[in-house]
């Protein structure tokens, strides 16, 4: 396998020349695409960098016989013999490396599963010598990746699988017997989220413990198994993600107690934790070791990867994830977050591997809401549907309709709500008058003093709700720990200014509405469109709750043992837990079939970060995880590892040919089509109708056949052809649509393909003779 920033033996001389000239590591021709420049690990005191060396011999996956999607069995006779052979071959290679560089180099990591390789420290000059050795397929300098963070499980419908109401046959599961592999910063092993729960059978009657293993992957043994000495989470990220995916259901009687009852999505699942991030950064040598160890253990059902990367999926760490999927594991990964290196979320989505379930982040209905001025009269449009974000220490507000709202104008706007004589506020400043907000909400400007102080002072003046208007274009995620027990929310600047103007104009009579609303895309969530050469691939695949997720952390990180954290790192474990539950009740489905079921049944009714504009496939893929529907999907879709490899656009492959529920063509002029195959999952006869729905009057969608039936054999398949017909110029932006599959007897929820096209159409005779353009959707279900 070839990756960017690697040296191959034919390039050794060129590499050496470049290195001697101070040009750094020679890179292979870039096949990907974009994103921030790679960050490399630092040299030690001797000027040696970590390099990953790949040998020409295959790893265990290339030597041990397996059926498609079957787990790797290293305990079989064939597996043991193959592993012994790899260990012996690597020993020979290491001896050759020692001879080439004229010293004994310490090997920190051995890789034996997806490929045969090692990690060790070398100077650039030594790396060029190693690249020239026989049997060395590639050598690359280590890249460092970054970690991407109550109500979440029930918001995505996990309780429907817990109780069985969302399961064919009605037999539920909380993930008993399933194993989730977490590649992250480790776990806090003594936290109650990872203790044995008798209600789940952990550690009873031969069942393994809740926390089966937790390993430090900063080193490995010769077989490739992680064996570092510090597997405990000291950062908090890994404990948080693991407890979100599969942490125990805890009440406030736990020790330490959460502020409110919490649960992982699959609370009875087992956890294997692989510490690949010793802090907020994640060395690639450790990541590969974690993936190798997961495969050597051979028992994980799902893997979560809340770490950056994946923008060049056939050549970076996403390619190793394909090997893991091929071994029968669903892989969920975070879409990534904005930051100093990626300030713009558009077009920068991570983990573009079509085999990875890539997860965006959106809100749940315990964290966000919409604020609108209600009266008197008809308030201005700018005061309507203002997105509000709850403070970290705030209780969730109930719905409020026509509730009084007040704004005190006797203070400097940037010092509103602050205590006179503190935080640089003059002692002569006016405090809130006693009782000023009695029975009303307080509208306060951000600035000068902590949010908690503003909330406390408003509460003391009688406020029963607090709105703090930000001085930026989005609501701020307020840290309001220790605030009084009053709902407190932040709103963005423009809406806040409009609301202040309206309230000031109606100081005695102004009222507002507050409505809880989840499914708002977070402003930090990286999104599509994916750039060339993956422009015909839609990513992310799905979204899940990722804003202010409350979950476990070590007490060394937060004395309470819990914290609210935001990020796609937090949405990805929701998807991992969801996949775990679906696998528990649909054990015959392949990893790609599970991925397709989660996508095709997703909830579609969310919005972009402004709270009003509907989200689209480039924002969230198919929509938000919905476990009330996923396990009842009447059809699923599979794809082979061979086809995924062949679709590599860097080798003239075409991602449009992959059997995925997302259909995309950005050169659809004037028509384009896709062929897809679905497999029946229902055990009784079923009849399906397929309907193409274009979201733009400039194109239409047809499906052939548009009706079909199954006899009730789960092995039955149906091939469908979807065609998009572009009638106008759609080159400025991608136009979206969908194909909806409906089962006549409602034995399955409706299933959806997403459609995304860009191109130029040709106006045919029908349209030139006066057919009304506004009625083009009427033709979306018919073949022209």
C-alpha positions in Angstrom: 0.0 0.0 0.0 1.3 3.5 -0.9 0.7 6.6 1.2 1.7 10.2 0.9 4.9 11.3 2.6 6.6 7.9 2.1 9.8 6.7 0.6 10.0 3.7 -1.7 13.2 1.9 -2.6 13.3 3.3 -6.2 13.2 6.8 -4.7 16.0 6.2 -2.2 18.7 8.1 -4.1 16.5 11.0 -4.8 15.4 11.0 -1.1 18.9 11.0 0.1 19.8 13.9 -2.1 16.9 15.9 -0.9 17.5 15.1 2.7 21.2 16.2 2.4 20.0 19.5 0.9 17.7 20.0 3.9 14.5 19.6 1.9 13.0 17.1 4.4 11.3 13.9 3.5 10.5 13.1 -0.1 6.8 12.7 -0.8 5.2 10.5 -3.3 2.9 12.3 -5.8 -0.1 13.4 -3.8 -3.2 11.5 -4.5 -5.3 13.3 -2.0 -6.4 16.1 -1.9 -6.5 18.8 0.5 -6.7 19.7 4.1 -4.0 21.1 6.4 -0.4 20.2 5.9 0.5 17.0 7.8 2.0 17.4 11.3 5.0 15.2 12.0 6.2 13.9 15.3 9.3 15.5 16.7 12.9 14.2 16.7 14.5 13.0 19.8 17.7 14.5 21.3 19.8 12.5 18.7 17.9 14.0 15.8 16.0 10.8 15.1 12.4 10.8 13.9 9.8 8.0 14.1 9.5 6.2 10.8 7.0 3.5 9.9 8.6 0.8 7.7 6.4 -1.5 5.6 7.8 -4.8 4.4 7.0 -6.5 1.2 5.6 -9.7 2.8 1.9 -9.6 3.6 0.4 -9.4 7.1 -2.0 -12.0 8.7 -5.0 -10.8 6.7 -3.1 -11.8 3.5 -2.1 -15.2 4.8 -4.9 -16.6 6.9 -7.9 -18.1 5.0 -11.1 -16.3 5.9 -14.6 -16.0 4.4 -15.7 -12.4 3.5 -16.3 -10.3 6.6 -15.0 -13.1 8.8 -12.9 -12.3 11.8 -9.2 -13.0 11.9 -8.5 -16.1 14.0 -4.9 -15.9 15.2 -5.4 -18.9 17.5 -6.1 -21.3 14.7 -3.2 -23.5 13.6 -3.0 -21.5 10.4 -3.0 -18.3 12.3 -0.3 -19.3 14.7 1.9 -20.5 11.9 1.5 -17.4 9.9 2.2 -15.1 12.9 5.4 -17.1 13.7 6.5 -16.7 10.1 5.9 -12.9 10.2 7.8 -12.6 13.5 10.7 -14.5 12.0 10.7 -12.4 8.7 10.6 -9.2 10.7 13.6 -10.3 12.8 15.6 -10.8 9.6 14.6 -7.4 8.3 15.6 -5.7 11.6 19.0 -7.4 11.4 19.4 -6.0 7.9 18.4 -2.5 9.1 20.9 -2.6 11.9 23.6 -3.5 9.4 22.6 -0.7 7.0 22.6 2.0 9.6 25.6 0.5 11.6 23.8 0.6 14.9 21.2 -1.2 16.9 17.9 0.7 16.6 15.1 0.0 19.1 11.9 -1.2 17.4 8.9 0.2 19.3 6.1 -1.3 17.3 5.5 -4.4 15.3 2.6 -4.6 12.8 1.4 -8.0 11.8 -2.3 -7.9 10.9 -3.1 -5.6 8.0 0.5 -5.6 6.8 4.0 -6.6 8.0 5.9 -3.6 9.3 7.7 -1.9 12.2 8.2 1.5 13.8 11.6 2.8 14.9 13.5 6.0 15.2 15.9 7.0 12.4 17.7 10.0 11.1 16.6 11.1 7.6 19.9 9.8 6.3 19.3 6.4 7.9 15.7 6.4 6.6 17.0 6.7 3.0 19.3 3.7 3.6 16.5 1.6 5.0 14.3 2.5 2.0 17.0 1.0 -0.3 17.0 -2.4 1.5 15.6 -5.4 -0.2 12.1 -6.3 1.1 11.3 -2.8 2.2 8.1 -1.8 0.4 7.7 1.7 1.9 8.9 3.9 4.7 7.1 7.0 5.9 7.8 9.5 8.6 5.2 9.4 11.4 2.3 11.8 11.1 0.5 12.9 14.3 -3.3 13.1 14.3 -5.6 14.9 16.6 -8.5 13.9 18.8 -11.7 15.3 17.2 -16.2 15.5 21.8 -27.6 12.2 28.8 -29.9 12.8 26.3 -28.1 11.4 23.3 -29.1 7.7 23.4 -32.8 8.3 23.8 -32.7 11.2 21.3 -31.5 8.8 18.6 -34.1 6.2 19.7 -31.8 3.7 21.4 -34.5 2.9 23.9 -36.6 1.5 21.0 -34.0 -1.3 20.6 -33.5 -1.6 24.4 -37.3 -2.4 24.8 -37.7 -4.2 21.5 -40.2 -1.8 20.0 -37.8 -1.0 17.2 -36.8 -4.6 16.5 -38.5 -7.2 14.2 -40.1 -9.7 16.5 -40.0 -7.4 19.5 -37.0 -8.9 21.3 -34.8 -6.0 22.4 -31.1 -5.7 23.3 -28.9 -3.3 25.3 -25.8 -4.7 23.6 -25.3 -7.8 25.6 -22.4 -9.9 24.3 -21.3 -7.2 21.9 -17.8 -5.7 22.0 -16.8 -2.2 21.1 -13.2 -1.4 20.3 -12.3 2.2 21.2 -9.1 3.7 19.7 -8.7 6.8 21.8 -6.8 8.2 24.8 -7.6 5.1 27.0 -10.2 4.8 29.7 -10.5 5.3 33.5 -10.8 1.7 34.4 -12.2 2.3 37.9 -15.0 4.6 36.7 -18.5 3.2 37.3 -19.3 3.5 33.6 -16.9 0.6 33.0 -17.6 -1.6 36.1 -19.4 -4.9 35.8 -23.1 -4.5 35.8 -24.9 -7.6 37.1 -28.0 -6.6 35.1 -26.0 -7.0 31.9 -24.3 -10.2 33.0 -20.8 -8.8 33.0 -18.3 -11.1 34.6 -21.0 -13.7 35.5 -21.3 -17.3 34.2 -18.3 -17.1 32.0 -19.2 -13.8 30.5 -16.2 -11.4 30.2 -15.9 -8.3 32.3 -17.5 -5.0 31.1 -14.0 -3.7 30.4 -12.3 -6.7 28.8 -9.0 -5.0 28.2 -7.3 -1.6 28.2 -3.9 -1.4 26.5 -1.3 1.2 26.0 -0.2 1.2 22.3 2.9 3.3 22.7 4.8 0.0 22.3 4.1 -3.5 21.1 5.5 -7.0 21.5 6.9 -8.9 18.6 3.4 -10.2 17.7 2.1 -6.7 17.3 0.0 -6.6 20.5 0.1 -3.3 22.4 2.1 -3.6 25.6 3.0 -0.1 26.8 3.0 0.5 30.5 0.4 3.4 30.9 -3.0 2.4 29.5 -5.0 4.7 31.8 -6.8 7.7 30.4 -5.2 11.0 31.6 -6.9 13.3 29.1 -10.6 12.4 29.5 -11.4 12.1 25.8 -11.2 8.3 25.7 -13.3 7.8 28.8 -15.9 10.2 27.5 -16.2 8.5 24.0 -16.2 5.0 25.4 -18.9 5.8 28.0 -21.0 7.5 25.3 -20.8 4.4 23.0 -21.2 1.7 25.6 -20.9 3.0 29.1 -23.2 1.5 31.8 -26.6 3.0 32.7 -25.9 5.0 35.8 -28.2 6.6 38.4 -27.3 9.4 40.8 -26.5 6.6 43.3 -23.3 5.8 41.4 -19.9 6.7 42.9 -19.0 9.3 41.8 -22.6 10.3 41.0 -23.6 11.9 37.7 -25.6 15.1 37.9 -28.5 13.2 36.3 -29.0 9.5 35.1 -26.9 8.7 32.1 -26.3 5.8 29.8 -24.2 4.8 26.8 -26.0 4.0 23.6 -25.3 0.2 24.1 -25.0 0.1 27.9 -24.6 -3.7 28.2 -21.8 -3.9 25.6 -18.3 -4.8 26.5 -15.4 -2.4 25.9 -11.9 -3.0 24.6 -9.8 0.3 24.9 -6.7 0.9 22.9 -4.8 4.0 24.1 -3.4 5.4 20.9 -3.4 9.1 22.0 -1.2 9.8 25.0 -2.6 13.3 25.1 -4.6 15.4 22.6 -2.3 14.2 19.8 -2.2 10.7 18.4 1.0 9.3 16.8 0.4 7.2 13.7 2.7 4.4 15.1 0.4 4.1 18.0 -2.8 4.2 15.9 -1.5 1.4 13.6 -0.6 -0.6 16.7 -4.1 -0.1 18.1 -5.7 -1.4 14.8 -3.3 -4.3 14.8 -4.2 -5.3 18.3 -7.9 -5.0 17.7 -7.5 -7.4 14.8 -5.3 -9.8 16.8 -8.0 -9.9 19.5 -10.4 -10.7 16.8 -13.7 -10.2 18.7 -14.8 -6.6 18.3 -18.1 -6.0 16.5 -17.7 -2.2 16.1 -14.7 0.2 16.3 -14.9 3.9 17.1 -12.3 6.3 15.8 -12.8 9.9 17.1 -9.5 11.0 15.6 -8.6 13.2 12.6 -7.5 12.0 9.2 -9.0 10.1 6.3 -8.8 12.8 3.6 -6.9 10.4 1.3 -8.7 7.2 2.1 -6.9 4.8 -0.2 -3.5 5.9 1.1 -3.9 7.1 4.7 -5.2 5.5 7.9 -8.7 5.0 6.4 -7.1 2.3 4.1 -6.3 0.2 7.2 -9.9 0.6 8.3 -11.0 -1.2 5.2 -9.0 -4.2 6.4 -10.9 -3.9 9.7 -14.3 -3.8 7.9 -13.2 -6.7 5.8 -12.7 -8.6 9.1 -16.3 -8.1 10.2 -16.1 -4.9 12.1 -18.3 -1.8 11.6 -16.0 1.3 11.7 -17.5 4.7 12.8 -15.3 7.8 12.6 -15.7 11.5 13.3 -16.1 13.9 10.4 -13.8 16.4 12.1 -14.0 19.8 13.7 -13.1 23.3 12.7 -10.0 24.7 14.3 -7.0 27.0 13.7 -5.8 24.8 10.8 -9.3 24.3 9.4 -11.4 27.4 10.1 -13.9 26.7 7.3 -16.0 23.5 7.7 -17.2 23.4 4.1 -15.4 20.9 1.9 -13.1 19.7 4.6 -14.9 16.6 5.9 -12.5 13.9 7.2 -12.7 10.1 6.9 -13.8 9.9 3.3 -13.3 6.1 3.0 -16.6 4.8 1.5 -16.3 1.9 3.9 -16.2 4.1 7.0 -19.4 5.4 8.7 -18.4 9.1 8.8 -20.4 11.1 11.4 -21.2 14.8 11.5 -22.3 16.5 14.7 -25.7 18.1 15.5 -27.6 19.0 18.6 -30.0 17.0 20.7 -33.1 18.7 22.1 -31.7 19.1 25.6 -29.1 21.6 24.4 -30.6 23.9 21.8 -33.8 25.8 21.1 -35.4 28.5 19.1 -36.2 31.9 20.5 -38.8 34.2 18.8 -40.4 37.5 19.8 -44.1 36.8 20.2 -45.6 40.3 20.7 -47.1 42.8 20.8 -48.2 43.0 17.3 -46.2 41.3 14.5 -42.5 41.3 15.5 -39.8 41.9 12.9 -38.5 38.9 10.9 -35.1 39.3 12.5 -36.5 38.4 15.9 -37.8 35.0 14.7 -36.3 31.5 15.1 -33.0 32.7 16.8 -30.9 29.6 17.7 -30.2 29.4 21.4 -27.5 27.2 23.1 -27.9 26.1 26.7 -25.3 26.9 29.2 -23.3 24.0 30.6 -24.8 24.3 34.1 -28.3 25.3 33.0 -31.4 23.2 33.5 -33.3 22.5 30.3 -36.1 24.9 29.8 -39.6 23.8 29.1 -41.4 25.2 26.1 -42.5 28.8 26.7 -45.2 30.6 24.7 -45.9 34.3 25.1 -43.6 34.6 28.1 -42.6 38.1 29.3 -39.1 39.3 28.5 -37.3 42.4 29.9 -34.1 44.3 29.1 -32.5 46.7 31.7 -31.2 49.8 29.8 -29.6 51.4 32.8 -26.2 49.8 32.3 -23.3 50.0 29.9 -24.2 47.3 27.3 -20.9 45.4 27.6 -21.2 45.4 31.4 -24.9 44.3 31.6 -25.5 42.0 34.5 -22.1 42.5 36.1 -21.6 43.4 39.8 -20.6 47.0 40.3 -17.1 47.3 41.7 -16.0 43.9 40.3 -14.4 42.7 37.0 -13.4 46.2 36.1 -17.0 47.5 36.3 -17.2 50.9 38.1 -18.5 50.8 41.6 -20.9 53.6 40.6 -22.6 51.4 37.9 -26.2 50.5 38.3 -27.0 47.0 39.5 -30.2 45.3 38.3 -33.1 46.9 40.4 -34.6 44.4 42.9 -37.5 42.6 41.4 -36.9 44.1 37.9 -37.3 40.7 36.1 -40.0 39.2 38.4 -41.9 36.6 36.3 -40.0 37.4 33.2 -36.9 36.5 31.2 -33.8 38.6 31.4 -32.1 39.7 28.1 -28.4 40.5 28.8 -25.4 41.4 26.6 -22.2 39.4 26.8 -19.1 41.0 28.2 -16.9 42.1 31.1 -17.7 39.4 33.7 -18.4 35.6 33.8 -21.6 34.3 32.4 -22.4 32.7 35.8 -22.2 36.1 37.5 -24.7 37.6 35.0 -27.1 34.7 35.4 -26.8 34.9 39.2 -27.5 38.7 39.3 -30.5 38.3 36.9 -31.9 35.5 39.0 -31.6 37.6 42.1 -33.6 40.3 40.4 -36.4 37.8 39.7 -35.6 36.4 36.3 -37.0 32.9 35.6 -35.1 32.6 32.3 -31.9 34.2 31.1 -30.9 35.0 27.5 -27.3 36.2 26.9 -26.8 37.7 23.4 -23.4 37.0 22.0 -21.1 39.5 20.3 -20.4 37.0 17.5 -22.3 35.4 14.6 -23.2 32.2 16.5 -24.3 31.4 20.0 -21.5 30.8 22.4 -21.1 27.6 24.4 -21.3 29.1 27.8 -19.5 27.5 30.8 -22.0 28.2 33.5 -21.0 25.6 36.2 -22.4 26.7 39.6 -25.0 28.9 38.1 -28.4 29.1 39.9 -31.1 26.7 38.8 -32.6 28.9 36.1 -32.6 28.1 32.4 -29.8 30.1 30.7 -29.2 30.2 27.0 -26.9 32.1 24.6 -28.1 33.6 21.3 -26.1 35.0 18.3 -25.5 38.7 17.8 -27.8 39.7 15.0 -30.8 38.0 16.4 -29.9 39.3 19.9 -29.6 42.9 18.6 -33.0 42.6 16.8 -34.6 41.2 19.9 -33.1 44.0 22.2 -34.5 46.6 19.8 -37.9 45.1 19.9 -38.0 44.6 23.7 -36.7 48.2 24.2 -39.5 49.5 22.0 -42.1 47.5 24.0 -40.6 47.5 27.5 -43.7 46.6 29.4 -45.4 44.3 27.0 -42.8 42.4 25.1 -43.2 38.6 25.1 -41.2 35.7 23.5 -41.6 32.1 22.6 -39.0 29.4 23.4 -39.2 26.0 21.8 -36.7 23.1 22.3 -35.3 21.9 19.1 -32.7 19.3 18.3 -31.2 18.3 15.0 -29.4 21.6 14.3 -26.1 21.2 12.6 -23.2 22.4 14.8 -21.1 25.2 13.4 -17.9 23.2 14.0 -18.8 20.0 12.2 -16.7 19.5 9.0 -18.8 18.8 5.9 -18.8 18.2 2.2 -18.6 18.6 -0.7 -15.6 16.3 -0.9 -13.1 17.8 -3.4 -11.6 16.1 -6.4 -10.8 13.3 -7.0 -13.6 12.3 -4.7 -16.1 14.9 -5.9 -18.5 12.1 -6.8 -18.6 10.8 -3.2 -21.0 12.2 -0.6 -19.5 12.6 2.9 -20.3 12.7 5.8 -22.7 9.7 5.9 -24.8 10.6 8.9 -25.0 12.8 11.9 -25.5 12.3 15.6 -25.6 14.3 18.8 -22.3 16.1 19.3 -23.0 19.3 21.2 -22.5 19.4 25.0 -22.6 15.6 25.5 -22.4 14.7 29.2 -20.4 11.5 29.9 -17.6 10.0 32.0 -14.1 11.4 32.5 -11.4 10.6 35.0 -11.7 12.4 38.3 -8.2 13.7 37.7 -9.7 15.6 34.7 -12.9 16.7 36.5 -13.4 16.0 40.2 -17.0 15.1 39.6 -16.0 12.3 37.2 -18.2 13.7 34.4 -18.1 16.5 31.8 -20.0 18.0 29.0 -17.9 18.1 25.8 -18.7 19.0 22.2 -17.3 17.8 18.9 -17.7 15.2 16.2 -15.6 13.1 18.6 -18.8 12.9 20.6 -21.2 12.2 17.7 -19.1 9.3 16.4 -19.5 7.1 19.5 -23.3 7.6 19.3 -23.0 6.0 15.8 -20.7 3.3 17.1 -23.2 2.5 19.9 -26.0 2.5 17.4 -24.2 0.1 15.1 -23.6 -2.1 18.1 -27.3 -2.3 18.9 -28.2 -3.0 15.3 -25.6 -5.8 15.1 -26.9 -7.3 18.3 -30.4 -7.7 16.9 -29.4 -8.3 13.3 -26.3 -10.5 13.6 -26.4 -11.8 10.0 -26.0 -8.3 8.5 -22.5 -7.5 7.3 -20.7 -4.3 8.5 -21.6 -2.5 5.2 -25.2 -3.7 5.5 -25.4 -2.2 9.0 -23.9 1.0 7.7 -26.5 1.1 4.9 -29.4 0.5 7.3 -28.3 3.3 9.6 -28.0 5.6 6.6 -31.2 4.7 4.7 -33.4 5.0 7.9 -32.0 8.3 9.2 -34.1 11.2 10.3 -34.1 14.0 7.6 -35.9 16.9 9.2 -33.0 18.9 10.7 -31.5 22.3 9.9 -28.2 24.0 9.2 -26.7 26.0 12.1 -29.0 29.0 11.6 -31.9 26.8 12.8 -34.1 27.4 9.8 -32.5 26.4 6.6 -32.9 22.6 6.0 -29.7 20.7 6.1 -28.6 18.8 3.0 -26.5 15.7 2.2 -23.2 17.7 2.2 -23.9 18.7 5.8 -25.1 15.4 7.3 -25.3 12.7 4.6 -28.6 10.9 5.0 -29.6 12.6 8.3 -29.6 11.9 12.0 -29.3 8.4 13.5 -32.7 6.9 14.1 -32.7 3.6 16.0 -36.5 3.5 16.1 -36.2 2.5 12.4 -32.7 1.2 11.6 -33.1 -2.4 12.8 -36.4 -2.7 11.0 -34.9 -1.8 7.5 -36.6 -4.1 5.0 -33.7 -3.9 2.6 -29.9 -3.4 3.1 -26.9 -2.9 0.8 -23.6 -4.7 0.7 -20.3 -4.0 -1.0 -17.1 -6.1 -1.3 -13.6 -5.1 -0.3 -12.4 -5.8 -3.8 -14.8 -3.3 -5.2 -13.8 -0.7 -2.7 -10.2 -1.1 -3.7 -11.0 -1.0 -7.4 -12.9 2.3 -7.0 -9.8 4.2 -6.0 -9.8 7.3 -8.2 -6.0 7.4 -7.9 -5.9 4.2 -9.9 -8.6 5.3 -12.5 -11.4 3.8 -10.3 -14.9 5.3 -10.1 -16.6 5.8 -6.7 -20.0 6.1 -8.5 -20.0 2.4 -9.2 -19.9 1.5 -5.5 -23.1 -0.1 -4.0 -23.8 2.8 -1.6 -27.1 4.5 -0.8 -25.6 7.8 -1.7 -25.7 8.7 -5.4 -23.6 11.6 -6.7 -22.4 12.9 -10.1 -21.0 16.4 -10.5 -20.7 16.1 -14.3 -24.3 15.1 -15.0 -24.8 16.7 -18.4 -27.5 16.2 -19.3 -28.1 12.7 -17.8 -26.4 10.3 -15.4 -27.3 7.1 -13.8 -26.3 4.7 -11.1 -27.0 1.0 -10.6 -27.6 -0.3 -7.1 -28.5 -3.7 -5.6 -30.5 -4.1 -2.4 -31.0 -7.3 -0.4 -34.4 -8.3 1.2 -34.4 -8.7 5.0 -38.1 -9.5 5.5 -39.3 -13.1 6.0 -42.7 -12.5 4.6 -43.7 -11.4 1.0 -43.2 -7.7 0.4 -43.9 -5.2 -2.4 -41.9 -2.0 -2.8 -42.5 1.3 -4.7 -39.6 3.5 -5.6 -40.1 7.3 -6.1 -37.6 9.8 -7.3 -38.0 13.2 -5.7 -35.9 16.1 -7.0 -35.3 19.0 -4.6 -34.7 21.4 -7.5 -36.9 22.0 -10.5 -33.9 21.9 -12.8 -33.7 18.1 -12.8 -35.7 15.0 -12.3 -35.1 11.5 -11.0 -36.4 8.2 -12.4 -36.1 4.7 -11.0 -36.3 1.4 -12.9 -38.0 -0.7 -11.9 -40.2 1.6 -9.9 -42.1 -1.4 -8.3 -40.8 -4.8 -7.3 -41.5 -7.6 -4.9 -39.8 -10.2 -2.7 -41.2 -13.6 -1.8 -39.9 -13.5 1.8 -36.4 -15.1 1.2 -33.7 -12.9 2.9 -31.3 -14.0 0.2 -33.3 -12.3 -2.6 -31.8 -9.2 -4.2 -33.1 -6.6 -6.6 -31.0 -4.4 -8.9 -32.4 -0.9 -9.5 -31.2 1.8 -11.9 -31.6 5.4 -10.9 -31.4 8.1 -13.6 -31.1 11.9 -13.2 -32.2 14.1 -16.0 -30.8 17.7 -15.8 -33.0 20.2 -17.7 -31.3 23.5 -16.8 -27.9 24.9 -15.8 -27.1 23.4 -12.5 -23.3 24.2 -12.5 -23.3 26.8 -9.8 -24.1 24.5 -7.0 -25.0 20.9 -6.3 -28.7 20.1 -6.5 -30.1 17.5 -4.1 -32.9 14.9 -4.3 -33.7 11.5 -3.0 -35.2 8.1 -4.0 -37.7 6.9 -1.5 -38.5 3.1 -1.2 -41.9 2.4 0.4 -43.1 -1.1 1.4 -46.9 -1.5 0.6 -47.8 -3.2 3.9 -45.6 -1.0 6.1 -43.4 -3.9 7.1 -40.4 -1.6 6.9 -39.9 2.1 7.4 -39.4 4.0 4.3 -35.8 3.8 3.0 -33.9 6.5 1.2 -31.1 7.0 -1.3 -29.6 10.5 -1.4 -29.0 12.1 -4.8 -26.7 14.9 -5.6 -26.0 16.3 -9.1 -24.4 19.1 -10.9 -24.4 19.6 -14.6 -25.9 21.3 -17.7 -29.2 20.2 -19.2 -30.6 20.5 -22.7 -34.1 22.0 -23.1 -36.0 19.5 -25.2 -39.0 20.2 -27.5 -41.5 19.5 -24.7 -40.1 22.4 -22.6 -39.5 24.8 -25.5 -43.2 24.5 -26.5 -44.3 26.0 -23.2 -44.3 23.4 -20.5 -44.4 25.3 -17.2 -41.0 25.1 -15.5 -42.5 25.2 -12.1 -44.1 21.8 -12.7 -41.0 19.9 -13.6 -41.2 17.9 -10.4 -44.4 16.3 -11.7 -42.1 14.4 -14.1 -39.7 13.2 -11.5 -41.2 9.8 -11.3 -41.6 9.0 -15.0 -39.1 8.0 -17.6 -38.9 10.7 -20.3 
